[in-house]
Amino acid sequence: MTSVAIDAGTTAIKAVGYGDDGAELVVARRGVKVARPRSGWAEQDMAQVWTGVADAVREVVAALPEPPGMLALTAQGDGCWLVDAAGEPTGPAVLWSDGRAARIVDRWRDAGILDEAFRGNGSFTFPGLANAILSWLAEHDPDRLSRSSAALTCGGWVFSRLTGVTAADESDASAPFLDPWTRAYSPRLIAMFGLEEQARLLPDVVGDDRRAAGLHPRAAAELGLPAGLPVVMAPYDVAATAIGAGAVATGSACTILGTTLCTEVVRDEADTSGEPAGLTVALDASHVLRVYPTLAGTEVIDWATTMLDLTSPEALGDLADLVAPGADGLLFHPYLSPAGERAPFLDTNARGTFWGLSLEHDREHLARAVFEGLSLTIRDCVSGAAATELRLCGGGANSDVWCQMIADVTGLPVARTEDSEVGAKGAFLSGLVATGAEPDLAAAAREYVREGRRFDPEPEAAERYTRLYEEFLDLRAIARSGWRRQAASRG
């Protein structure tokens, strides 16, 4: 039996056809635009997203050797995709990357609400979450709220077009309103953000036992597939990627080496201790993910590649490999985003810093320090999480130099997957479990995840990086006062 998995990302929609052995048979891609009508806004035309999904699915189905027996879906998370009672959009989707509600989030932070909410469900609010967006709309566009019947996510929107069912997967519902222990919306959290009136917009939450529905006749005609075909709403892309990489057991971890270094660790239950940061996302009935989506990621590597006048990130890695661990005393804090950093700590004033730079350092030292700074950030995310292994995916995982460095810095064995579309693979595995083809995610991952090269920590380098990590944290504590001072001078 063949299957089709959809991964509706922020800028690209992918549909992947799988054989019964879990091998990728065909991949179709469609680009989607992010509109920025005002400074700080990020929106998407919901109809365009659906058109992209339908086009990609049709292309894959036409190329498969036989009709698919299942559709599975994952998508970008967070944001707010509002629809009316007929399931039609009441305006453009407001995305996870939208910043219009920043001042509302600042008010909540100053009032202590963000910290209190984190202690309730293990997720730290940022402007692109539904609570912030709904609050902004209540203040600035109440008419749109009055015309809306449900606040969906991208996955919920596409699922509704495919099946006619209005729902939210537990992963999508996790932040900001879900109680991670009961897997139900928390009235206390809703009240904490003053959204009692908007609670009517929250869709039913579906977990492992209710994530499948039949393909609606209207969608079936558009896709050229039989009505009633099983459609599975898998966890959203962050969680689906962990599943697709094989990180499904307690203590396993996954890092997406992409625009964000999204590090996630599988836990038996939510952890609301420590400095509030990151998200807690439902994975399956008995596990959650502790998720740290940094703002510093492969864009830092692209920046360094340009600054050092190199031809590619691979060339930067080759240059970094010429220098021993520690970069001869040069240390880098990689917080280059103009928005600061959000995980594993939140500081909108955070900025990048080179420490120890002297005339004795050359281009290769700078290259090494950049990769080490990003790798130390990953260690910061897994520190204290009792992780036993780390799976890597995303564009950065193609670098052997960086993969080995991450193993050395974290002290964890590292493996990467052979699948090119890891989020879609996670949706495929979730679909197998939801339709009864596999008993659980662990069994599905053992059967279908194809592990690629492994990288084990080199003892001498790992010992050196353990000392460097302490220095990384100590110098960051010193830098934070400087960040605040510079932020004040910038106005």
C-alpha positions, 0 to 999 in steps of 0.5 A: 500500500502506498501513502501520501504525507503532507507537510504544510510549512511556512514557505513551502508545502511538500507532499511525499509518496511512500511505499509500503516499506516506508521509502520515499517514492516521490516528492512534490513541492509548492511555494507559499508566500508570507505577506508582510502588510505592516512592520512586524506582521506575518500573514498568509492567504489561507486559500492559497495554502489549500491550493498548494496542498491540493496541487502537491497531492495531485502531483504525487498521486499521479506519480504513485504506482497505485492509489494511496491507502492513507493521507497524513498531515503535518503543518506549521504550528501556532498562529491563528487561522480563523474560520466562520461557521461554514469553515471559510476564512474570515481573513488572512492567517496570522502566523507564528512569526507575527509580532503585532502582539508584542506589546501585549506580551510585554504587558503580560510579562511585566505583570508576571502572567507569563511566568505564572502561565509557564508554571501551569503548562510548561510553555512560555508565550511569545507574540505568535501564539494564539492567546496573544493574537486573539488578545490583539484582535479583541483590541483592534479587530473585534468585528473579525472575531465576531464573524469567526467560529473557530481559531485553527492552526495551519494543520487544523485548517488543512484538515478541515478542508480535507475532512470537513472536521473542525479540530485541533491536534493535542500538539497544536493545542499544547501552547498556550491553553492546554493542561499537559496532564489532563490534555484538556483546555485549562480554564485557569490559563484562559482566564489568566490571559483574559480570554473567556469570551474568546474561548468559544473559538477553541476547537475540540482537541483530538489525541491519538484515538481521534486523529483520523477522519474520512476524506470529504466528498468535496475534497475527494473530487478536487484531489481525484481520490475516493471519498472516505479515504482515511485522513490523519492529522498528525502532530504539528511539524516540530513534533512530527520531525522528532517522530520522523527522526526516531526520537520517540522514547523517553530521553531521546532528543532531536535538533533541527539544524535549520533557521531555528535550532529547534532542540526537543527532548522526549519526556514522560511528563511536563517540566515546569521548573527552571527558567521559563522558556520554550514550549511543552508539546504533546507527542503521544498519549504518554510523552511530551516534548520539551521544545527549545526553538532558538532564534539563532540558527543556520542564518548565523552560518550564512552570515559568517559565510558572507562576512568571511567571503566564502562560497558556501556554508560547506566551505565555512565548515572546512575552514572551521575544521582546520582549528582544534576545539576551543578556537585558540581561546575565541568564544562566540555567543551566536545571538544575532537575531534582531529580536534577541533570543527566546530559548533556552532563555528569553532576552529580547536584548540579546546580541552576538558577542565574540570573546577573546578576539585578538590579532592572533586569530584568523578566519579559521578561528572565527569559523570554528567559534561560530560553529562552536557557539551554535553547538554550545547553544544546543548543549544549553537546550539539552542540559539537565534533560537527561538526554541519552541520544541526539538525532539531527535533521535539517540542512545543517545536518549535511555537515559532517564537521558540524555533526561531529562537533555537536556530538563532542560539545553535548557529549551525546551520540549523534545520528542523522536520518536518511530521509529527506523530508523528516516532518512528512516521515513523522506524519506517515508514522503517525498515520500508521499508528492512527489507522492501526497498521502499527501499535505505537510510535516506537514500533513504527520508528523501529520499522521505518526510520532509516538511520544514517551516519552516527557520530560518537563523542571524542573523549578529549574534545568532549572534556574540553567542551565541558569546560568551555560550556561553563565559560560560555554560561559565565560570560553570557551572564556578564554580557546581559548587563551590556545587552541591556545598556546597548538596548537603552542606547538604541532607544 
